[in-house]
Amino acid sequence: MPKALGHIRVLDLSRVLAGPWCSQNLADLGADVIKIERPGVGDDTRAWGPPYARDADGNNTSEAAYFLTANRGKRSVTVDIATPEGQALIRDLAREADVVLENYKVGQLKRYGLNYASLKEIKPDLVYCSVTGFGQDGPYAHRAGYDFLIQGMGGLMSVTGERDDLPGGGPQKAGVALTDLMTGMYATVAVLAALTHRDRTGQGQYIDMALLDTQVAMLANVGSNYLNSGKAPKRWGNAHANIVPYQTFACADGHIIVATGNDGQYQKFVEAGGRPELAVDARFVTNPLRVQHRDVLVPLLAEMVGTRTRDEWIAQLEAVGVPCGPINDVGEVFENEQVKARGVAIEMDHPAAGKVKLVRSPMKLSLTPAQADLPPPMLGQHTDEVLRDLLGRSEEEIAALRAKGAI
């Protein structure tokens, strides 16, 4: 199949999640991604298990599920950039690349002559993307920034979690490393924009991506509400600050989400629940009134919902056009008929595990679809291949580099 980015080569010096998520997006779209890993160690996430992929006998392999999630379709090359020979290899690879992606501490790669200013001298049209916790300038630039810390510092945890006045109230992080993932997504967009600019003008450029910047941008309407009102928002748990009812409810056997976006949907909801009087009660007839009387209305709705099962409620509310849905655990997600119909989960041949299950890219392009390839199962699996085919190194030169510990 044609590949949207089949003409692009990415030299990926990043590790863990934010940077690899960006390069995986590019690999899914067909870019040749050369993942540089430390000899003998590799990306930190290779060891972030259990769980691991299992072989045909059910035994753990060395493939951490965490590593599999962010490294589809890449070629693994081991280079020790602390050695002069390793630094020379990275410079040679950069000459053959369109994009360099890295997430080292601010200033660290400058010591090795691998920062943007140095590589720009040998590859003027290079697109170079740095991913850090706090960016390349400002008083926090040299601090280490991790997703959990940034969720707290960037305001996400202040609006995530149950209300302080309810049992279990308090700040809560998201269940996935949301800031890392969104930084990877923003970095992907920035790289593609820079490549488009390069193709038009011949100019490369530097991209400074920061987790904190991303998290503040991700506050979206919450951040805008504060900037335009001066009032810091609070946590609402699974409720909505401005719409009632727009939250979770406990059924007789589980939980559902009910999201009434207007007065008509609210009326249908309570009528379906056998409580039509709540639709005409003067305290609840409009959304502003329901927000005002939230603490009176919600217990009545909770009592109503608790009389039926989850599936009964979903069937009844879907029939009358009230937005609703279950709260699935991850097992239920992958058994969902819509998820199956969309082919989100895929299975691929694996040299150690026999078969390994992955989640495909959600990008569905009609002419140049995203294509999932196996993450490199062996650390340094493609080192000789890349040095031989891309840089023209002989077998003797590769053996000498290996003997010096550069690869």
WODA-V375879 format. One record per residue. N is the residue number from 1. RES is the residue in three letters. BURIAL is b if it has 16 or more other C-alpha atoms within 10 Angstrom, else e. Layout:
# WODA-V375879
n=(N/N)
res=(RES/RES)
burial=(BURIAL/BURIAL)
This chain:
# WODA-V375879
n=(1/2/3/4/5/6/7/8/9/10/11/12/13/14/15/16/17/18/19/20/21/22/23/24/25/26/27/28/29/30/31/32/33/34/35/36/37/38/39/40/41/42/43/44/45/46/47/48/49/50/51/52/53/54/55/56/57/58/59/60/61/62/63/64/65/66/67/68/69/70/71/72/73/74/75/76/77/78/79/80/81/82/83/84/85/86/87/88/89/90/91/92/93/94/95/96/97/98/99/100/101/102/103/104/105/106/107/108/109/110/111/112/113/114/115/116/117/118/119/120/121/122/123/124/125/126/127/128/129/130/131/132/133/134/135/136/137/138/139/140/141/142/143/144/145/146/147/148/149/150/151/152/153/154/155/156/157/158/159/160/161/162/163/164/165/166/167/168/169/170/171/172/173/174/175/176/177/178/179/180/181/182/183/184/185/186/187/188/189/190/191/192/193/194/195/196/197/198/199/200/201/202/203/204/205/206/207/208/209/210/211/212/213/214/215/216/217/218/219/220/221/222/223/224/225/226/227/228/229/230/231/232/233/234/235/236/237/238/239/240/241/242/243/244/245/246/247/248/249/250/251/252/253/254/255/256/257/258/259/260/261/262/263/264/265/266/267/268/269/270/271/272/273/274/275/276/277/278/279/280/281/282/283/284/285/286/287/288/289/290/291/292/293/294/295/296/297/298/299/300/301/302/303/304/305/306/307/308/309/310/311/312/313/314/315/316/317/318/319/320/321/322/323/324/325/326/327/328/329/330/331/332/333/334/335/336/337/338/339/340/341/342/343/344/345/346/347/348/349/350/351/352/353/354/355/356/357/358/359/360/361/362/363/364/365/366/367/368/369/370/371/372/373/374/375/376/377/378/379/380/381/382/383/384/385/386/387/388/389/390/391/392/393/394/395/396/397/398/399/400/401/402/403/404/405/406/407)
res=(MET/PRO/LYS/ALA/LEU/GLY/HIS/ILE/ARG/VAL/LEU/ASP/LEU/SER/ARG/VAL/LEU/ALA/GLY/PRO/TRP/CYS/SER/GLN/ASN/LEU/ALA/ASP/LEU/GLY/ALA/ASP/VAL/ILE/LYS/ILE/GLU/ARG/PRO/GLY/VAL/GLY/ASP/ASP/THR/ARG/ALA/TRP/GLY/PRO/PRO/TYR/ALA/ARG/ASP/ALA/ASP/GLY/ASN/ASN/THR/SER/GLU/ALA/ALA/TYR/PHE/LEU/THR/ALA/ASN/ARG/GLY/LYS/ARG/SER/VAL/THR/VAL/ASP/ILE/ALA/THR/PRO/GLU/GLY/GLN/ALA/LEU/ILE/ARG/ASP/LEU/ALA/ARG/GLU/ALA/ASP/VAL/VAL/LEU/GLU/ASN/TYR/LYS/VAL/GLY/GLN/LEU/LYS/ARG/TYR/GLY/LEU/ASN/TYR/ALA/SER/LEU/LYS/GLU/ILE/LYS/PRO/ASP/LEU/VAL/TYR/CYS/SER/VAL/THR/GLY/PHE/GLY/GLN/ASP/GLY/PRO/TYR/ALA/HIS/ARG/ALA/GLY/TYR/ASP/PHE/LEU/ILE/GLN/GLY/MET/GLY/GLY/LEU/MET/SER/VAL/THR/GLY/GLU/ARG/ASP/ASP/LEU/PRO/GLY/GLY/GLY/PRO/GLN/LYS/ALA/GLY/VAL/ALA/LEU/THR/ASP/LEU/MET/THR/GLY/MET/TYR/ALA/THR/VAL/ALA/VAL/LEU/ALA/ALA/LEU/THR/HIS/ARG/ASP/ARG/THR/GLY/GLN/GLY/GLN/TYR/ILE/ASP/MET/ALA/LEU/LEU/ASP/THR/GLN/VAL/ALA/MET/LEU/ALA/ASN/VAL/GLY/SER/ASN/TYR/LEU/ASN/SER/GLY/LYS/ALA/PRO/LYS/ARG/TRP/GLY/ASN/ALA/HIS/ALA/ASN/ILE/VAL/PRO/TYR/GLN/THR/PHE/ALA/CYS/ALA/ASP/GLY/HIS/ILE/ILE/VAL/ALA/THR/GLY/ASN/ASP/GLY/GLN/TYR/GLN/LYS/PHE/VAL/GLU/ALA/GLY/GLY/ARG/PRO/GLU/LEU/ALA/VAL/ASP/ALA/ARG/PHE/VAL/THR/ASN/PRO/LEU/ARG/VAL/GLN/HIS/ARG/ASP/VAL/LEU/VAL/PRO/LEU/LEU/ALA/GLU/MET/VAL/GLY/THR/ARG/THR/ARG/ASP/GLU/TRP/ILE/ALA/GLN/LEU/GLU/ALA/VAL/GLY/VAL/PRO/CYS/GLY/PRO/ILE/ASN/ASP/VAL/GLY/GLU/VAL/PHE/GLU/ASN/GLU/GLN/VAL/LYS/ALA/ARG/GLY/VAL/ALA/ILE/GLU/MET/ASP/HIS/PRO/ALA/ALA/GLY/LYS/VAL/LYS/LEU/VAL/ARG/SER/PRO/MET/LYS/LEU/SER/LEU/THR/PRO/ALA/GLN/ALA/ASP/LEU/PRO/PRO/PRO/MET/LEU/GLY/GLN/HIS/THR/ASP/GLU/VAL/LEU/ARG/ASP/LEU/LEU/GLY/ARG/SER/GLU/GLU/GLU/ILE/ALA/ALA/LEU/ARG/ALA/LYS/GLY/ALA/ILE)
burial=(e/e/b/b/b/e/e/b/b/b/b/b/b/b/b/b/b/b/b/b/b/b/b/b/b/b/b/b/b/b/b/b/b/b/b/b/b/b/b/e/e/b/b/e/b/b/b/e/e/e/e/b/b/b/b/e/e/e/e/b/e/b/b/b/b/b/b/b/b/b/b/b/b/b/b/b/b/b/b/b/b/e/e/e/b/b/b/b/b/b/b/b/b/b/b/b/b/b/b/b/b/b/b/b/b/b/e/e/b/e/e/b/b/b/b/b/e/e/b/b/e/e/b/e/b/b/b/b/b/b/b/b/b/b/b/b/e/e/e/e/b/b/e/e/b/b/b/b/b/b/b/b/e/b/b/b/b/b/b/b/b/b/b/e/e/e/e/e/e/b/b/b/b/e/e/e/e/b/b/b/b/b/b/b/b/b/b/b/e/b/b/b/e/b/b/e/e/b/e/e/e/e/e/b/b/b/b/e/b/b/b/b/b/b/b/b/e/b/e/e/e/b/b/e/e/e/e/e/e/e/e/e/e/b/b/b/b/e/b/e/e/e/b/b/b/b/b/b/b/b/b/e/e/e/b/b/b/b/b/b/e/e/b/e/b/b/b/b/b/b/e/b/b/e/e/e/e/b/b/e/e/e/b/b/b/b/b/e/e/b/b/e/e/b/e/e/b/b/e/e/b/e/e/b/b/b/e/b/b/b/b/e/b/b/e/e/b/e/e/e/e/b/b/b/b/b/e/e/e/e/e/e/e/b/e/e/e/e/e/e/e/e/e/e/e/e/e/e/e/b/e/b/b/e/e/b/b/b/b/b/b/e/e/e/e/e/e/e/b/b/b/b/b/b/b/b/b/b/b/b/e/b/b/b/b/b/b/e/e/e/e/e/e/e/e/e/e/b/e/e/b/e/e/e/e/b/b)
